[in-house]
Amino acid sequence: MAAASVPSVNKAWIYTEYGKFADVLKLDSNVQVPQVKEDQVLIKVVAAGLNPIDFKRALGFFQASDSPLPTVPGYDVAGVVVKVGSQVNKFKVGDEVYGDINENPIQYPKQFGSLAEFTAVEEKLLALKPANLSFAEAASLPLAIETAYEGLERAQFSHGQSVLVLGGAGGVGTHIIQLAKHVFGASKVAATASTSKLDLLRSLGADLAIDYTKENYENLPEKFDVVFDTVGEAERGLKVVKEGGKLVTIVAPVPSAIFYAVISTATILEKLKPYLESGKVKPVIDPKGQFPFSKTSEAFSYLETNRATGKVVVHPIP
């Protein structure tokens, strides 16, 4: 596809006021295709991954540092480069790429996100898509896998250590399990989930799958080098951290816990490419979690139930 064939307008999901997606998100066929800056590429979007931060942003959680309305949501993208800026040297037209398009998730994220036919992204935020992954699988990864990796790094997690993952079946949790076991070399990975999801945890590398509907992890006889909270149970999690161990949370700041928002960079995706290509680390998409572009509103409604296993993605995008 040559750059000349890029239209001036495209279809995009957009909201012009803050609120619940069910009330404010609309499909618009006449949204301007974003201009490409010198360090950016224009992507023909094939798939977009959804994240809780999308609906938190729409609710106005970080209104003070948001880009101006109207907003096309979407952080995660997978697609094909159709145009490159003058300073771009990493990619060429035709390359299949993926990434999280917002370098800082809450400081002025892009006004035109990935839930559109085209989106413009800095080349430093993108990596070449592993050939063995579909576009939908690739789109499910960036924000979640970068968050999981950065949390383990911030906890200084290392070979031979143990980790307890609170919320092991979610978008981030499924990656913490895999990265801890297969990339960082954990001696023991424990994780919590509901009854029907325990086999998934084991298949991803969990040595101990804990049914939170029946068991209380605070009563475990052992403690862990790192507890990684993805569900808002940091204070409970502190009770099972070893002396000198670390608690990481991505939900809300808690005293004596490491709390952070991931900074997007292609470096982590590039570092993990061999693990993704070999299948040691796998995308996890909810069995009901793939929605066509026309059903993006329903996709967000499903994500908002907090019951999704792994990720929810929108694919195909026209």
KOLKOL-235145 format. One line per field, with one value per residue: residue number from 1; residue in three letters; chain; y negated, x negated, z negated of N, C-alpha, C in turn. Coordinates in steps of 0.2 Angstrom, whole numbers. Layout:
BEGIN
i: [NUM	...] .
aa: [ALA	...] .
ch: [A	...] .
n.north: [Y	...] .
n.east: [X	...] .
n.up: [Z	...] .
ca.north: [Y	...] .
ca.east: [X	...] .
ca.up: [Z	...] .
c.north: [Y	...] .
c.east: [X	...] .
c.up: [Z	...] .
//
This chain:
BEGIN
i: [1	2	3	4	5	6	7	8	9	10	11	12	13	14	15	16	17	18	19	20	21	22	23	24	25	26	27	28	29	30	31	32	33	34	35	36	37	38	39	40	41	42	43	44	45	46	47	48	49	50	51	52	53	54	55	56	57	58	59	60	61	62	63	64	65	66	67	68	69	70	71	72	73	74	75	76	77	78	79	80	81	82	83	84	85	86	87	88	89	90	91	92	93	94	95	96	97	98	99	100	101	102	103	104	105	106	107	108	109	110	111	112	113	114	115	116	117	118	119	120	121	122	123	124	125	126	127	128	129	130	131	132	133	134	135	136	137	138	139	140	141	142	143	144	145	146	147	148	149	150	151	152	153	154	155	156	157	158	159	160	161	162	163	164	165	166	167	168	169	170	171	172	173	174	175	176	177	178	179	180	181	182	183	184	185	186	187	188	189	190	191	192	193	194	195	196	197	198	199	200	201	202	203	204	205	206	207	208	209	210	211	212	213	214	215	216	217	218	219	220	221	222	223	224	225	226	227	228	229	230	231	232	233	234	235	236	237	238	239	240	241	242	243	244	245	246	247	248	249	250	251	252	253	254	255	256	257	258	259	260	261	262	263	264	265	266	267	268	269	270	271	272	273	274	275	276	277	278	279	280	281	282	283	284	285	286	287	288	289	290	291	292	293	294	295	296	297	298	299	300	301	302	303	304	305	306	307	308	309	310	311	312	313	314	315	316	317	318] .
aa: [MET	ALA	ALA	ALA	SER	VAL	PRO	SER	VAL	ASN	LYS	ALA	TRP	ILE	TYR	THR	GLU	TYR	GLY	LYS	PHE	ALA	ASP	VAL	LEU	LYS	LEU	ASP	SER	ASN	VAL	GLN	VAL	PRO	GLN	VAL	LYS	GLU	ASP	GLN	VAL	LEU	ILE	LYS	VAL	VAL	ALA	ALA	GLY	LEU	ASN	PRO	ILE	ASP	PHE	LYS	ARG	ALA	LEU	GLY	PHE	PHE	GLN	ALA	SER	ASP	SER	PRO	LEU	PRO	THR	VAL	PRO	GLY	TYR	ASP	VAL	ALA	GLY	VAL	VAL	VAL	LYS	VAL	GLY	SER	GLN	VAL	ASN	LYS	PHE	LYS	VAL	GLY	ASP	GLU	VAL	TYR	GLY	ASP	ILE	ASN	GLU	ASN	PRO	ILE	GLN	TYR	PRO	LYS	GLN	PHE	GLY	SER	LEU	ALA	GLU	PHE	THR	ALA	VAL	GLU	GLU	LYS	LEU	LEU	ALA	LEU	LYS	PRO	ALA	ASN	LEU	SER	PHE	ALA	GLU	ALA	ALA	SER	LEU	PRO	LEU	ALA	ILE	GLU	THR	ALA	TYR	GLU	GLY	LEU	GLU	ARG	ALA	GLN	PHE	SER	HIS	GLY	GLN	SER	VAL	LEU	VAL	LEU	GLY	GLY	ALA	GLY	GLY	VAL	GLY	THR	HIS	ILE	ILE	GLN	LEU	ALA	LYS	HIS	VAL	PHE	GLY	ALA	SER	LYS	VAL	ALA	ALA	THR	ALA	SER	THR	SER	LYS	LEU	ASP	LEU	LEU	ARG	SER	LEU	GLY	ALA	ASP	LEU	ALA	ILE	ASP	TYR	THR	LYS	GLU	ASN	TYR	GLU	ASN	LEU	PRO	GLU	LYS	PHE	ASP	VAL	VAL	PHE	ASP	THR	VAL	GLY	GLU	ALA	GLU	ARG	GLY	LEU	LYS	VAL	VAL	LYS	GLU	GLY	GLY	LYS	LEU	VAL	THR	ILE	VAL	ALA	PRO	VAL	PRO	SER	ALA	ILE	PHE	TYR	ALA	VAL	ILE	SER	THR	ALA	THR	ILE	LEU	GLU	LYS	LEU	LYS	PRO	TYR	LEU	GLU	SER	GLY	LYS	VAL	LYS	PRO	VAL	ILE	ASP	PRO	LYS	GLY	GLN	PHE	PRO	PHE	SER	LYS	THR	SER	GLU	ALA	PHE	SER	TYR	LEU	GLU	THR	ASN	ARG	ALA	THR	GLY	LYS	VAL	VAL	VAL	HIS	PRO	ILE	PRO] .
ch: [A	A	A	A	A	A	A	A	A	A	A	A	A	A	A	A	A	A	A	A	A	A	A	A	A	A	A	A	A	A	A	A	A	A	A	A	A	A	A	A	A	A	A	A	A	A	A	A	A	A	A	A	A	A	A	A	A	A	A	A	A	A	A	A	A	A	A	A	A	A	A	A	A	A	A	A	A	A	A	A	A	A	A	A	A	A	A	A	A	A	A	A	A	A	A	A	A	A	A	A	A	A	A	A	A	A	A	A	A	A	A	A	A	A	A	A	A	A	A	A	A	A	A	A	A	A	A	A	A	A	A	A	A	A	A	A	A	A	A	A	A	A	A	A	A	A	A	A	A	A	A	A	A	A	A	A	A	A	A	A	A	A	A	A	A	A	A	A	A	A	A	A	A	A	A	A	A	A	A	A	A	A	A	A	A	A	A	A	A	A	A	A	A	A	A	A	A	A	A	A	A	A	A	A	A	A	A	A	A	A	A	A	A	A	A	A	A	A	A	A	A	A	A	A	A	A	A	A	A	A	A	A	A	A	A	A	A	A	A	A	A	A	A	A	A	A	A	A	A	A	A	A	A	A	A	A	A	A	A	A	A	A	A	A	A	A	A	A	A	A	A	A	A	A	A	A	A	A	A	A	A	A	A	A	A	A	A	A	A	A	A	A	A	A	A	A	A	A	A	A	A	A	A	A	A	A	A	A	A	A	A	A	A	A	A	A	A	A] .
n.north: [6	-10	-26	-36	-31	-33	-39	-55	-56	-44	-30	-30	-26	-37	-50	-64	-70	-67	-52	-36	-23	-17	-27	-38	-34	-34	-29	-36	-41	-50	-55	-65	-58	-56	-68	-64	-65	-70	-60	-49	-35	-31	-20	-7	-1	15	22	19	18	19	10	8	-6	-13	-15	-21	-33	-39	-41	-52	-51	-56	-69	-81	-80	-75	-74	-86	-85	-81	-63	-49	-33	-20	-11	0	7	15	17	12	3	-12	-24	-34	-46	-59	-58	-44	-29	-16	-8	-3	-7	5	14	24	20	18	11	0	-14	-26	-35	-39	-34	-42	-55	-67	-57	-51	-60	-54	-38	-20	-14	-15	-17	-21	-26	-37	-35	-37	-30	-25	-18	-7	10	23	35	51	65	76	73	68	53	49	56	50	37	38	38	27	15	23	33	26	19	29	34	23	21	32	30	18	23	29	42	59	73	89	83	81	78	71	69	58	60	68	72	61	48	42	51	64	62	59	71	79	72	72	85	91	81	73	84	89	98	102	99	93	90	81	85	87	102	108	104	110	120	114	105	114	119	109	108	107	114	115	114	104	104	91	90	100	102	94	84	77	87	95	107	102	88	74	69	58	50	47	36	35	32	24	28	25	22	33	42	38	45	58	56	59	55	41	43	38	28	26	15	11	4	-6	-18	-12	-12	-7	1	4	-7	-11	-18	-11	-16	-17	-8	-2	6	17	25	29	36	46	53	66	75	74	78	91	97	98	88	83	75	71	72	68	81	77	65	58	45	38	23	15	18	12	5	15	23	16	15	28	30	21	28	35	48	54	66	65	55	43	40	29	34	39	23	13] .
n.east: [-4	-4	-9	-2	11	18	32	40	49	56	64	68	69	75	76	84	86	83	87	97	92	103	112	106	97	95	97	89	88	81	68	53	39	24	10	-7	-20	-38	-45	-37	-27	-13	0	9	22	25	28	34	29	39	39	41	37	42	56	56	49	59	69	64	54	40	41	35	22	25	26	34	52	61	59	51	51	39	25	16	9	9	3	0	-13	-10	-15	-29	-38	-50	-61	-62	-70	-69	-58	-49	-38	-25	-30	-25	-19	-19	-13	-12	-4	-5	-17	-18	-6	4	0	4	9	12	23	29	31	29	41	46	46	34	18	6	-10	-25	-41	-49	-41	-36	-38	-44	-31	-31	-33	-26	-14	3	11	21	17	5	9	15	4	-5	-4	0	-10	-21	-19	-19	-32	-39	-35	-41	-54	-56	-54	-65	-66	-73	-82	-78	-70	-54	-36	-20	-6	7	22	21	26	30	27	14	9	8	-3	-13	-14	-20	-31	-39	-41	-47	-55	-62	-66	-59	-59	-47	-31	-16	2	17	35	52	62	64	53	41	34	29	20	10	6	-1	-12	-11	-15	-8	9	21	37	47	60	62	50	39	26	18	17	7	-7	-19	-30	-33	-45	-42	-26	-14	-2	13	26	30	28	17	14	18	10	-3	-4	-10	-22	-39	-52	-61	-57	-47	-32	-22	-11	2	13	17	9	0	-5	-22	-22	-27	-22	-17	-16	-17	-30	-29	-39	-47	-58	-56	-47	-55	-65	-58	-55	-62	-56	-43	-42	-47	-37	-37	-32	-16	-2	13	29	46	58	71	67	64	69	77	74	86	92	86	90	98	87	80	89	89	76	77	84	74	72	65	54	37	35	45	49	50	54	57	51	58] .
n.up: [0	5	-1	5	6	-5	-14	-17	-27	-40	-47	-64	-82	-94	-107	-113	-125	-143	-151	-154	-143	-136	-135	-129	-118	-101	-84	-71	-54	-48	-53	-54	-47	-56	-55	-50	-60	-60	-67	-67	-61	-50	-53	-46	-54	-60	-71	-88	-105	-120	-136	-153	-157	-146	-148	-160	-157	-149	-158	-165	-174	-174	-169	-170	-165	-152	-134	-123	-121	-106	-108	-102	-108	-114	-116	-113	-98	-82	-66	-49	-42	-33	-29	-32	-43	-40	-48	-51	-53	-57	-52	-37	-23	-23	-33	-46	-62	-80	-96	-111	-109	-117	-125	-139	-150	-156	-155	-144	-134	-117	-106	-96	-95	-94	-90	-77	-59	-54	-63	-70	-75	-86	-80	-90	-99	-94	-88	-77	-72	-79	-68	-70	-77	-76	-70	-79	-91	-93	-95	-108	-117	-120	-131	-142	-143	-144	-156	-165	-164	-168	-181	-187	-185	-193	-205	-207	-203	-202	-196	-203	-214	-222	-218	-221	-212	-212	-205	-193	-181	-173	-161	-163	-173	-168	-160	-170	-176	-166	-162	-174	-176	-164	-159	-169	-177	-189	-205	-211	-206	-212	-210	-210	-206	-200	-202	-189	-181	-185	-179	-168	-174	-178	-166	-161	-168	-182	-198	-209	-210	-216	-222	-224	-228	-237	-245	-257	-254	-263	-273	-269	-272	-268	-263	-251	-239	-231	-230	-218	-214	-205	-207	-217	-230	-239	-252	-259	-253	-258	-269	-266	-261	-261	-274	-269	-256	-242	-238	-224	-216	-204	-205	-215	-225	-239	-256	-258	-247	-229	-217	-201	-184	-169	-157	-140	-129	-115	-118	-128	-121	-110	-117	-122	-111	-106	-115	-113	-100	-101	-108	-121	-129	-128	-120	-128	-125	-129	-127	-123	-119	-107	-96	-82	-73	-72	-84	-95	-106	-113	-116	-125	-135	-139	-144	-155	-164	-172	-171	-161	-154	-152	-138	-129	-113	-98	-82	-65	-60	-49] .
ca.north: [0	-16	-32	-40	-28	-35	-44	-61	-54	-37	-28	-29	-27	-44	-53	-71	-72	-62	-48	-29	-22	-15	-33	-43	-32	-34	-27	-42	-39	-56	-58	-66	-54	-60	-70	-60	-70	-67	-54	-45	-31	-30	-13	-5	3	21	25	15	21	14	10	4	-13	-16	-17	-26	-39	-41	-43	-58	-50	-60	-74	-87	-79	-72	-78	-89	-81	-74	-58	-42	-29	-14	-12	5	7	20	16	11	-4	-14	-30	-36	-52	-61	-55	-37	-24	-9	-5	-6	-5	13	17	26	18	17	7	-4	-21	-32	-34	-40	-32	-47	-62	-68	-52	-54	-62	-49	-32	-14	-12	-19	-13	-23	-30	-39	-33	-37	-24	-22	-15	-1	16	28	40	58	68	82	70	65	46	49	58	45	31	40	38	21	12	28	37	21	17	35	34	17	22	37	26	13	27	32	50	62	80	92	80	84	73	72	65	58	59	71	73	55	46	42	57	69	61	59	78	82	69	74	92	92	76	72	90	90	104	104	95	94	85	82	84	91	109	111	102	112	124	109	102	119	120	103	109	107	120	116	110	103	102	86	91	105	102	87	84	75	92	100	107	99	81	74	63	53	51	43	35	32	32	20	31	24	22	41	45	37	51	64	54	61	50	39	44	32	29	21	14	7	2	-12	-19	-9	-13	-2	4	1	-8	-14	-18	-9	-20	-13	-8	4	10	23	30	32	40	52	56	73	79	74	82	98	99	99	83	83	70	74	68	72	85	72	58	55	42	34	16	12	20	10	3	21	26	12	17	35	28	18	33	37	55	57	70	62	49	42	36	28	36	35	16	13] .
ca.east: [0	-8	-7	3	18	20	37	39	53	57	69	65	73	74	80	83	87	82	93	96	92	110	116	102	93	99	93	89	85	78	63	47	33	19	4	-12	-26	-44	-48	-31	-24	-6	1	16	23	28	31	32	31	42	36	45	35	46	62	54	48	65	72	61	49	34	43	30	16	27	26	41	57	63	54	52	47	35	17	12	11	5	5	-5	-15	-8	-18	-34	-40	-56	-67	-61	-74	-68	-53	-48	-31	-24	-32	-20	-22	-14	-16	-8	-5	-6	-23	-16	2	8	-2	6	10	14	30	31	29	29	48	48	43	27	16	-1	-14	-32	-44	-52	-36	-34	-42	-41	-27	-34	-29	-21	-8	8	12	25	13	0	12	16	-1	-10	-3	0	-16	-26	-17	-21	-39	-42	-34	-46	-61	-56	-54	-72	-65	-78	-82	-77	-65	-47	-32	-13	-2	14	26	17	30	31	23	7	8	6	-10	-17	-16	-24	-38	-42	-43	-50	-60	-66	-68	-57	-59	-40	-25	-9	6	24	40	58	61	64	47	35	30	25	14	5	4	-5	-18	-10	-16	-3	15	25	44	48	67	62	44	37	19	14	16	2	-12	-25	-29	-36	-50	-38	-19	-12	5	16	33	32	27	10	13	18	4	-9	-5	-13	-29	-45	-55	-66	-54	-44	-26	-21	-4	3	20	17	3	1	-12	-27	-22	-30	-16	-20	-12	-22	-31	-29	-45	-48	-63	-54	-44	-61	-69	-54	-54	-63	-52	-36	-43	-48	-30	-38	-28	-10	3	19	35	52	62	76	64	62	74	76	74	93	94	81	94	99	80	78	94	87	70	79	86	68	72	61	48	32	36	50	46	55	51	53	53	58] .
ca.up: [0	5	-5	9	6	-12	-13	-22	-33	-41	-52	-71	-88	-96	-112	-113	-132	-147	-154	-152	-135	-134	-134	-125	-113	-95	-78	-66	-48	-45	-57	-50	-48	-59	-51	-53	-62	-57	-70	-67	-56	-50	-53	-44	-60	-59	-77	-94	-111	-125	-142	-158	-156	-141	-151	-166	-154	-147	-164	-167	-180	-173	-165	-171	-161	-146	-128	-123	-118	-106	-109	-99	-113	-111	-117	-110	-91	-78	-59	-44	-41	-26	-28	-37	-43	-37	-52	-53	-50	-59	-48	-30	-21	-22	-39	-51	-68	-85	-101	-115	-106	-122	-129	-146	-149	-159	-154	-137	-129	-110	-105	-91	-97	-90	-88	-70	-53	-54	-68	-69	-81	-86	-79	-96	-103	-90	-87	-72	-75	-78	-62	-72	-80	-72	-72	-85	-96	-94	-98	-115	-121	-123	-138	-148	-144	-147	-163	-169	-164	-172	-188	-190	-185	-198	-211	-206	-203	-199	-196	-210	-218	-222	-217	-221	-208	-214	-199	-188	-175	-170	-155	-166	-177	-163	-158	-175	-178	-161	-162	-180	-176	-158	-157	-175	-181	-196	-208	-212	-205	-214	-207	-212	-201	-202	-201	-182	-178	-189	-174	-164	-177	-178	-159	-159	-172	-189	-202	-214	-208	-222	-221	-229	-231	-242	-249	-259	-253	-269	-277	-266	-276	-265	-261	-244	-238	-228	-228	-213	-215	-199	-208	-223	-237	-241	-260	-261	-250	-262	-274	-263	-258	-265	-276	-264	-250	-239	-235	-218	-214	-198	-206	-218	-229	-246	-259	-258	-240	-223	-213	-195	-178	-164	-152	-134	-125	-111	-120	-131	-116	-107	-122	-123	-104	-106	-119	-109	-93	-103	-111	-128	-131	-123	-121	-131	-123	-131	-122	-120	-119	-100	-94	-76	-74	-73	-91	-100	-112	-117	-118	-131	-141	-142	-148	-161	-169	-176	-171	-155	-155	-147	-135	-125	-107	-92	-76	-61	-59	-41] .
c.north: [-6	-22	-36	-38	-30	-40	-50	-60	-47	-36	-27	-29	-33	-46	-60	-74	-66	-58	-40	-28	-20	-21	-38	-41	-31	-32	-33	-40	-44	-59	-59	-61	-58	-62	-66	-65	-66	-61	-48	-41	-32	-23	-12	0	9	24	20	19	16	15	6	-4	-17	-19	-22	-33	-43	-44	-50	-57	-54	-66	-80	-86	-75	-76	-80	-84	-84	-69	-51	-37	-24	-16	-7	6	12	18	15	4	-6	-21	-32	-43	-53	-58	-48	-33	-17	-5	-8	-4	2	17	19	25	18	13	3	-11	-27	-30	-34	-39	-38	-54	-63	-63	-55	-55	-57	-43	-26	-12	-16	-15	-15	-27	-31	-38	-34	-30	-21	-18	-8	4	20	33	47	61	73	79	67	57	45	51	53	39	32	39	32	19	17	31	32	19	23	35	29	18	27	34	21	17	30	40	53	70	84	89	83	77	75	67	64	55	62	72	67	53	45	48	63	69	61	67	81	79	71	81	93	87	75	78	90	97	107	98	97	89	87	81	87	98	111	109	105	116	119	106	108	120	114	103	108	113	121	111	110	100	97	86	96	105	94	87	82	81	97	101	104	91	80	68	57	55	45	42	32	31	27	23	30	25	29	44	44	42	57	62	56	55	48	40	37	33	23	21	10	3	-5	-12	-16	-10	-7	3	0	0	-12	-14	-16	-15	-16	-14	-2	9	17	28	33	37	47	56	64	77	79	79	90	101	100	94	82	77	74	70	72	75	81	65	55	52	38	27	13	14	18	8	9	24	22	14	24	34	25	22	36	45	58	61	68	56	49	37	35	29	40	28	15	12] .
c.east: [-4	-5	-1	10	21	26	36	44	54	62	65	70	71	78	79	84	85	88	92	96	99	114	112	98	97	94	94	85	81	72	57	42	27	13	-2	-18	-33	-47	-42	-30	-16	-5	8	17	27	31	29	34	34	39	41	43	40	53	61	53	54	70	69	56	43	35	38	24	18	26	33	45	58	58	56	48	43	28	14	14	6	8	-1	-7	-14	-12	-24	-37	-47	-62	-67	-66	-73	-63	-52	-40	-30	-26	-25	-23	-16	-17	-10	-9	-7	-12	-22	-8	6	6	-1	6	13	21	33	28	29	36	50	44	35	25	8	-4	-22	-35	-47	-47	-34	-40	-39	-37	-30	-29	-24	-15	-4	8	16	21	8	3	14	11	-4	-9	-3	-7	-22	-25	-20	-29	-42	-41	-39	-53	-61	-56	-61	-71	-70	-78	-82	-73	-58	-42	-25	-10	5	18	22	20	31	26	15	5	5	-1	-15	-19	-21	-31	-42	-45	-48	-56	-65	-68	-66	-57	-52	-36	-19	-5	14	29	46	57	60	57	41	31	26	19	8	2	-1	-12	-17	-11	-11	3	20	32	46	55	67	56	42	29	15	13	10	-4	-19	-24	-34	-40	-47	-31	-17	-5	8	23	35	32	20	9	14	12	-3	-10	-9	-20	-34	-48	-61	-63	-50	-37	-25	-14	-3	10	20	11	5	-5	-16	-26	-25	-24	-19	-15	-18	-23	-33	-36	-45	-53	-61	-51	-50	-65	-65	-53	-56	-59	-45	-37	-44	-41	-31	-33	-22	-5	9	25	41	56	68	73	61	68	73	77	81	95	90	84	95	92	79	83	92	80	72	82	81	68	68	55	43	35	42	47	52	51	57	56	52	52] .
c.up: [0	1	-1	8	-1	-11	-18	-28	-34	-47	-59	-76	-92	-102	-112	-120	-136	-150	-152	-145	-133	-132	-129	-119	-107	-89	-73	-60	-45	-49	-53	-52	-50	-54	-54	-54	-60	-60	-71	-61	-56	-49	-51	-50	-58	-65	-83	-100	-116	-132	-147	-158	-151	-144	-157	-163	-152	-153	-167	-173	-180	-169	-165	-166	-154	-140	-127	-119	-111	-106	-105	-104	-109	-112	-113	-102	-88	-71	-55	-43	-33	-24	-33	-37	-41	-41	-54	-49	-52	-55	-41	-29	-20	-28	-43	-58	-74	-91	-105	-112	-110	-126	-137	-146	-152	-158	-146	-133	-122	-110	-100	-92	-92	-87	-82	-65	-52	-61	-67	-76	-80	-85	-85	-100	-100	-89	-81	-75	-74	-72	-64	-75	-75	-74	-79	-92	-98	-97	-106	-119	-124	-130	-143	-149	-147	-154	-168	-170	-169	-179	-191	-190	-191	-205	-212	-207	-200	-200	-203	-215	-217	-221	-218	-217	-210	-208	-193	-182	-171	-164	-158	-169	-173	-161	-164	-177	-172	-161	-168	-179	-170	-156	-163	-179	-188	-199	-210	-210	-207	-211	-210	-206	-204	-199	-193	-178	-181	-184	-170	-167	-177	-171	-157	-163	-180	-193	-207	-212	-214	-220	-226	-232	-236	-247	-251	-258	-259	-274	-275	-271	-274	-264	-255	-244	-235	-228	-223	-212	-209	-201	-214	-229	-240	-249	-262	-259	-254	-267	-272	-260	-263	-268	-271	-257	-248	-237	-229	-217	-208	-199	-209	-223	-236	-249	-259	-251	-235	-219	-207	-189	-173	-159	-145	-130	-121	-114	-123	-126	-112	-111	-122	-116	-104	-110	-116	-103	-95	-106	-118	-132	-126	-125	-124	-129	-125	-126	-119	-119	-112	-97	-87	-78	-76	-80	-96	-106	-116	-120	-125	-137	-144	-146	-155	-166	-174	-176	-165	-158	-150	-145	-130	-119	-102	-86	-72	-61	-52	-37] .
//
